[in-house]
Amino acid sequence: MKNVEDRKISPFILSLPLRRLIESEDDFIDYVKPGMVVLDHGCGPGYYTFSLARKVGNKGLVYALDSDERQIRILSSKLEREGITNVKTFVSRDLSPIPSNSIDFVLSKDVLCCTVLHKELADEIKRVLKPGGLAFVSIRKGFGPDPRNISAKELFSLFPDSVKRYQGLLSAWVLYKK
């Protein structure tokens, strides 16, 4: 399959409050501390961005990055409306806007399963983390021959020295420490 595009999910779907019934921030939010610099990778319209911004507080910073300009426009509008100033937004398919060794915590929730560049993206997550920094990387398991699909086994192989792992029926995640 040549020229496979990244998956783009509707901002409407990503903003649904019903997501709270099936997805929780409980797996990662306790790792985020006041004053941290956090990357919300694949932030969409800000489903987790606001919780991260509250958690890091005024002395912290959240970089919200997504490849879909629509998502960032929606998020930027919400941030302005709510007066949140500790979030910087970026439209980018990769992590090139983020300096190396600059991030305390990366949240990459269900992003690896939206691209064919699994290893490249995992390497970029490792690049931007500060020494001792943490990354929470999760996937939704796909079915069929789509090259964007990623298995738990592949996720675990991309982060072999992760400090925590989870594998469920439809999802998997790792907590990686640099």
Backbone torsions as a table, in degrees:
resi	resn	phi	psi	omega
1	MET	NA	98.2	178.4
2	LYS	-84.8	153.5	175.7
3	ASN	56.7	41.8	177.1
4	VAL	-74.4	126.1	179.6
5	GLU	-80.0	152.6	172.3
6	ASP	-64.0	149.5	175.0
7	ARG	-69.8	137.1	174.6
8	LYS	-120.9	123.7	-178.3
9	ILE	-108.1	139.0	-176.9
10	SER	-56.7	135.6	174.8
11	PRO	-57.1	-33.2	178.3
12	PHE	-60.0	-47.7	180.0
13	ILE	-62.6	-44.6	-177.3
14	LEU	-69.4	-17.1	-179.4
15	SER	-97.7	-3.4	-175.7
16	LEU	-61.2	127.2	177.1
17	PRO	-60.9	-24.0	178.9
18	LEU	-61.4	-20.1	177.8
19	ARG	-56.7	-32.0	-179.0
20	ARG	-60.7	-24.7	179.1
21	LEU	-73.5	-29.1	-177.4
22	ILE	-113.0	-16.7	178.9
23	GLU	-126.8	138.2	-178.6
24	SER	-132.4	152.6	174.5
25	GLU	-89.1	1.6	-177.4
26	ASP	-57.7	-30.4	-177.9
27	ASP	-69.2	-22.6	-173.4
28	PHE	-130.1	-22.5	-167.4
29	ILE	-63.4	-29.5	-179.4
30	ASP	-69.6	-15.7	177.6
31	TYR	-81.5	-13.4	-179.6
32	VAL	-90.2	127.8	-175.3
33	LYS	-122.2	156.3	176.1
34	PRO	-55.5	139.8	177.9
35	GLY	86.1	-6.1	-179.3
36	MET	-71.9	158.2	167.7
37	VAL	-104.0	119.9	-172.0
38	VAL	-121.1	143.1	172.8
39	LEU	-110.6	119.6	171.9
40	ASP	-96.6	91.9	-173.6
41	HIS	-85.4	122.0	-174.3
42	GLY	75.8	43.5	-170.8
43	CYS	-65.2	-20.8	-175.9
44	GLY	58.3	-143.3	-179.3
45	PRO	-83.4	13.8	173.4
46	GLY	101.1	25.2	-177.0
47	TYR	-52.2	-43.8	178.4
48	TYR	-104.2	-15.1	-174.1
49	THR	-56.0	-42.1	-176.2
50	PHE	-68.1	-39.6	176.1
51	SER	-63.8	-41.6	178.8
52	LEU	-64.1	-42.9	-179.7
53	ALA	-63.3	-41.5	177.4
54	ARG	-64.3	-41.1	-176.0
55	LYS	-66.7	-42.4	-178.8
56	VAL	-77.3	-22.5	176.4
57	GLY	71.5	-172.6	-176.1
58	ASN	-67.3	-23.0	179.3
59	LYS	-89.0	-5.7	178.4
60	GLY	-104.2	178.5	-178.3
61	LEU	-146.5	139.6	174.7
62	VAL	-117.4	125.2	168.9
63	TYR	-93.1	120.2	178.3
64	ALA	-106.9	114.7	-173.1
65	LEU	-125.0	134.2	176.2
66	ASP	-149.6	150.5	180.0
67	SER	-81.9	-12.4	-176.0
68	ASP	-100.6	112.0	-177.3
69	GLU	-58.8	-33.2	178.5
70	ARG	-59.6	-42.7	-178.5
71	GLN	-62.0	-44.9	-177.7
72	ILE	-67.4	-37.1	176.1
73	ARG	-60.8	-44.8	179.6
74	ILE	-63.6	-46.9	180.0
75	LEU	-61.2	-46.8	-179.1
76	SER	-58.9	-40.1	178.1
77	SER	-63.7	-44.0	178.2
78	LYS	-63.3	-43.5	-179.7
79	LEU	-60.8	-44.7	179.7
80	GLU	-64.2	-44.5	-179.4
81	ARG	-60.7	-36.6	-177.5
82	GLU	-93.3	-1.2	176.8
83	GLY	70.1	28.0	179.7
84	ILE	-87.4	123.4	-173.6
85	THR	-115.2	-1.4	-178.5
86	ASN	-99.8	26.9	176.8
87	VAL	-126.6	129.0	173.4
88	LYS	-112.2	130.8	-177.0
89	THR	-103.3	149.0	178.7
90	PHE	-141.1	140.3	168.5
91	VAL	-102.9	115.4	179.6
92	SER	-163.4	142.7	177.5
93	ARG	-79.6	-22.2	179.9
94	ASP	-126.6	-174.1	-176.5
95	LEU	-98.1	17.5	-176.8
96	SER	-58.3	-28.2	176.9
97	PRO	-69.9	-11.8	-175.0
98	ILE	-99.1	124.6	179.6
99	PRO	-65.3	152.3	176.0
100	SER	-62.6	147.6	174.7
101	ASN	52.8	40.3	-175.2
102	SER	-118.5	-5.6	-170.6
103	ILE	-115.2	132.0	176.3
104	ASP	-81.0	-35.3	-176.8
105	PHE	-146.8	128.7	175.2
106	VAL	-109.2	128.9	168.8
107	LEU	-108.0	115.0	177.2
108	SER	-124.4	83.5	-172.1
109	LYS	-93.0	110.7	175.4
110	ASP	58.5	39.0	179.1
111	VAL	-101.0	-40.3	-178.8
112	LEU	-57.8	-28.2	-179.1
113	CYS	-84.5	8.1	178.4
114	CYS	-111.4	6.0	-177.2
115	THR	-141.9	162.0	173.8
116	VAL	-90.8	-8.9	-174.1
117	LEU	-91.6	55.9	-174.6
118	HIS	-59.9	-54.4	-176.5
119	LYS	-65.9	-42.6	-179.2
120	GLU	-60.4	-41.9	-179.7
121	LEU	-69.2	-40.5	176.7
122	ALA	-61.1	-42.1	178.2
123	ASP	-63.8	-37.4	178.2
124	GLU	-67.1	-39.1	176.7
125	ILE	-60.1	-44.7	178.8
126	LYS	-64.7	-37.3	-179.1
127	ARG	-62.8	-43.5	-173.8
128	VAL	-78.2	-19.3	-179.6
129	LEU	-69.6	139.1	169.9
130	LYS	-69.2	156.0	170.9
131	PRO	-56.6	130.6	-176.4
132	GLY	86.9	-7.0	179.3
133	GLY	-70.7	159.2	-177.9
134	LEU	-116.6	147.5	173.5
135	ALA	-130.6	130.0	172.6
136	PHE	-104.9	112.2	-175.8
137	VAL	-120.4	119.6	-179.2
138	SER	-122.3	159.5	177.3
139	ILE	-136.2	156.2	165.2
140	ARG	-103.2	129.5	-179.5
141	LYS	-71.5	132.6	178.2
142	GLY	-100.9	166.5	-179.8
143	PHE	-128.5	147.2	179.0
144	GLY	93.4	-176.0	-171.8
145	PRO	-86.2	14.0	-179.2
146	ASP	-63.9	123.6	-177.1
147	PRO	-67.4	-12.7	176.3
148	ARG	-76.7	-21.5	-179.6
149	ASN	-62.9	145.2	179.3
150	ILE	-137.5	136.6	-179.9
151	SER	-91.4	163.6	174.8
152	ALA	-60.3	-39.3	179.8
153	LYS	-59.1	-44.4	178.8
154	GLU	-66.7	-42.5	177.1
155	LEU	-56.6	-48.1	-178.7
156	PHE	-63.8	-34.0	179.2
157	SER	-71.9	-27.9	177.5
158	LEU	-73.1	-25.7	179.2
159	PHE	-129.1	65.4	-171.6
160	PRO	-64.6	-26.7	-177.9
161	ASP	-102.5	30.8	178.8
162	SER	-64.1	149.6	-177.5
163	VAL	-87.4	-16.9	178.3
164	LYS	-150.9	146.2	178.9
165	ARG	-141.1	152.8	174.8
166	TYR	-142.6	138.2	173.9
167	GLN	-134.4	119.0	176.5
168	GLY	-114.5	-172.9	-178.3
169	LEU	-64.5	-42.7	-175.1
170	LEU	-115.5	-5.1	-177.3
171	SER	-147.1	167.4	175.4
172	ALA	-153.7	157.3	175.4
173	TRP	-152.4	161.0	173.6
174	VAL	-131.2	150.8	167.6
175	LEU	-113.6	113.6	-175.5
176	TYR	-107.5	137.2	175.0
177	LYS	-118.3	127.7	-179.2
178	LYS	-79.4	NA	NA
